[in-house]
Amino acid sequence: MKRLRLGIILFSLATVSSACGGGGGGGGVGSGTIPQLIPNPITYTNMVAEVSAIRGASDTLLMTDVFLTDHSFPQGGRIQTSCGSGVCQAFYAGHKLVDISLLNFQLSDPADDHRFYTSIGGVNIVDIRGRDEEAGIVTDFKTLGGWLDYSAFAVDVNSVVSDVGGDLRDTGFAVAYSLGDATGTTPAFGNATWTGTMVGGDTSLTANRGNRIIGDATLRFDLPQNTIDVSFTNIRDIDAGRPHGHITWQNIPVTSGSFSTGFIGNSINGRFYGRNHEEVGGVFERNQIAGAFGAKR
């Protein structure tokens, strides 16, 4: 997987934070382990090769809004993201906070701590932890994501532990994304089920804001109705060690290989990936979780 380069967001945030009074708010992520997943002997080199191939073939990038862990930030700590043509951007007060494309995604560093697992549906899962330091800003980050054959997905959670100006201390952000080779067409082979994994970040205005979430994903397509049902189950906060309730959507219309429904706070946006719709993935926001998912047939 990749993590978002901090310079893309935090250097701009330093200006915005100062203008808004800066400081305050929640801290970073805690320690934790991933339950109910099978350790995977895959290596870092294998991951880089496989995810690089996915990225090279991808034509679609989906991303949630950016959620800041500083509760005092305007708009409740949410910066709206817009995506199109393989590019995602976010602006605040005239500042470009996010400008990411499929071309400038960057994989994790070999010096980071990588832990590999296999989840339901045989999805490769990676838990990446590390620290970045750029221009006096030191940030701890945790990435939780997965990849299949035609798509990848992840959530990035970052927390600033120190900075030379002091404006960003204890501030961080969480954002989830999905990328892949979208078919652009709706399945035509009958009813089918895809199984895999969802990941996310806690966006609530509580002490758990920024904690990482993981669960099982099941998607069922109804050909006669051209609709899809989405179910996230066995959801748990791996940093706080507590469960979350199930998340479901039913009868979402599918058009040209994509599906979406809902508004801010309760939405999902997905795509079918692979030549024969072998996979499905996307991003969502529900129950104060912003996340992404990937599953295969």
N, C-alpha and C positions, 0 to 999 in steps of 0.2 A: 504494500500500500504506500501511499504518499501522505505527507502531512503538509498543510498549508504553510508556505514560507511566512514567518512572522513579519518580515519587513513589508510585505504587501499590505498588511492591516495595521500593525501596531505603530509604525512610524507616523502614519496619518492620524491614528487615534491619539497620539501624544498631543497634537495640535488641538484636536477637538476636545479632549479631556481638559486641557488647560482652560479653554474658552468656557467650559461648562462648570468649572470649579474643581474638576478632577477628583481623585482619591476615593476612599470609602469602599464599602461593600464587601462582598463575599470573597472567600479564599479559593484555593485551588482544589485539586482532586486528591482523594485519599488513596491509601493502598488497598489492594484487593486481589482476589483470584477469580478466575472464571469457572463456575461450577457446571457440571453436567456436560462437559466437552471432553473429547478424547485427545490426548497429546498427539501431535503430528510430527513425524521425523523429517518433514521437509526442511530444507536449508534456506538461509537468506539468499544465496545465489539462485536457487530454484524460484523463490518468490519474485525476485527482481526480473528474471527472464520471463516468467509467465505474466506478471502484471504489465511489464513493458510491452509485450505482444498485444495484450488487451488494449492498452492505451493507444498503441499505434494503429489499431483497427477501429477504434471508437469514433463515432460521429455524434454522440449525444452526451451532454453533461447536464445533470440536474443537481441543484443545491438548495438546502434550506436557508431560511434567514440566518443571520449571524446573531447569536445570543451572548451578550456580555455578562460576565459574572459580577460586575460592579452594579449593585442594585440602584445606585443613585443616578445612573446614566439616564438621560431623557428617553422617552418612548418605552420605558420599562425594560431597558437593556436590549431591545430588539432593533436590528438594522436590516431593513428589507433588502432581499437579494432578487435580482432579475437575471434570467438565463435565456440564451438563444444562440443558435448557430455555433454551439460548442464553446460559448463564453459565458461566464457568470460575473456580475458586477454588483456592488453595493455602494451607495453614496449616503453621506450625512453632512448637512450644512455646507454643501458644495465640495466636500472632500470625498475623493474616491477611496473607499476603505478596502474594497475587494475588486480585483481585476484578474480573474483566473481563466485560462483557456485550456483546452485539451493539449495544446502544444507546450505549455509551460508548467504542467504538473510535474512535480519532482518526487521521486521515490525516497523512502527513508534512508538514513545514513547507516552504513554497516557498524558504526560505533554505538548505535542505539541498542537498547535491550529488546530483543524480539522473542516472543513466545508463540509457538504455533500450535493450532488445534484443528480438529475436524468436528463440524457440527452436524445437525440433522440435515439430511439430503446430501451429505458428502461435501459441504462447502468448506473450503480452506479458510480458517480464521487466524488472524494475527493480532496480538496485543503488543503494541510498540510503546516504549517509554524512554524518555530521554530529556536532554536539556539543550536549549539553544542560547547563544549569546551573540547579539549583534548590536554594535554601536552603543554599548553600555546597558542594553536591555537584556536581562537574564530571565528566561522563561522555561518553566517545566511544562512538558506536554505529554499527553497520552492519546494514542490512536487505537481505536478498536474497529477492525474492518474484516472484510472477506472478499474472496475472488473466486470466480468460476472459470468457464472457458471463454465467454464472450462479454463478461461484465465484471465490475468491481464496485464495492460500496464501503463506506466507512464513516465514522464520526471522529472528529478531532476536538480535543478539549485541552486548552492551554491556560496557564496561570503565570503571571509575571511575579517573580520573587524579588527582583530588585531592578531599579533603573536609575540612571544618573540624575534625571530631573525630579524623580519622586512622584510624578503625576500618575504613573501606571501601576504603582505598587499594589498588589493584591487584586489587580484587574486581569481578566482573561476573557476568553471567548470559546464558545462551542459552535460547531457547524458540521452538518452531515451532507454527504454527496453520493451520487450514483453516476457511473459512466459506463458506456458500452457501445456495442455495434447494434444499433436499433434496426429492426426489420422494416418498420414503416407500414407493415401490413397486419391485419387481424388474423389470428389462427383460423384455419378452415378445416381442421381434421377432427372436429367433434369435441365433446367435453373432455377436459384434461385438468390435472392437478400438478402444481409446482410446489416443492418444499424446500425450505432453506432457513435463513437466519435474518433477524432484524437487530440493528444496533442503534443506540441513540444517546442523547445527553439530556439530563434533567434541566428543564428551563424554569422551574418554579422559583418563586422568590423566597426560598428557604435555605437552610444550611446545606441542603443536598444539591443546590444549583451547581451544575457542571459535572455531577457524577455521571458515570457511564452506565448504560442500560443494554441488556442483551436478552434475546428471546427467540422463540421458534416462529417461522413464517410459513403459512400455508395459503396458497392462492388457487381458487377453483374457477375455471372458465366455463361458461354456459354458451355453447355455440348457437342454439336456436334463438336465444335472447341477446346474444352478443354483449354479455355482461360478465363481470368478474367479481367474486367475493374474496375478501382479504381478511385473514385472521392471524393475529400475533398472540401467541400463548407462551406460558412458562417464562414470563417476563420477570427479570430481577435486576436490581441495582447492584453491580458487582463491586462498587466502591463502598457502599454502606451496608451491603449484605442483607437487603430486604426485598421482598417481592412487590410486583406491581400487578394490577388487574389486567385482564385480557383486553385487547383492542380489536375491533372488527368493523369492517365496512361490507355492505351487501349491495348487489345489483348495480355496480358501477358500470356505466356504459363504456364500451371499448370502441374506439374509432381509429382506423389507420394505425393499428399497433400501439396505441397509447390510451391511457385512462387517467382521469383526474376527477376529483370532487371536493367540495368544501371550501372553507375560507380560513382566514388567520385563526390559529388555535385548534382547528379541526379540519385537516386537509390531507390529501394523498395525491401523488403525481407519479405515475409509473409508465414503463415501457417494456415491450417484448424485445429480447435481445437474441441474436443468432439467426442464421439463415432460415431455420425451420422452427423458430420460436422456442428453442430449447430452454431459454432462460427468461426470467422476468425480474425487474428490479425497479427501484425508484426511491423517493424521499417522502417523508410524512411529518405531520405534527398532530399530536393527540395526547390527551391526559397529561399535559405539561411535559411531553417528551418530544424532542425534535430528532428525527433519525432517518435511517436509510435501511434498505433491505435488498436481498438477492436470493433467488430460488431457482431450481431447475426441475425440469419434467422428468 
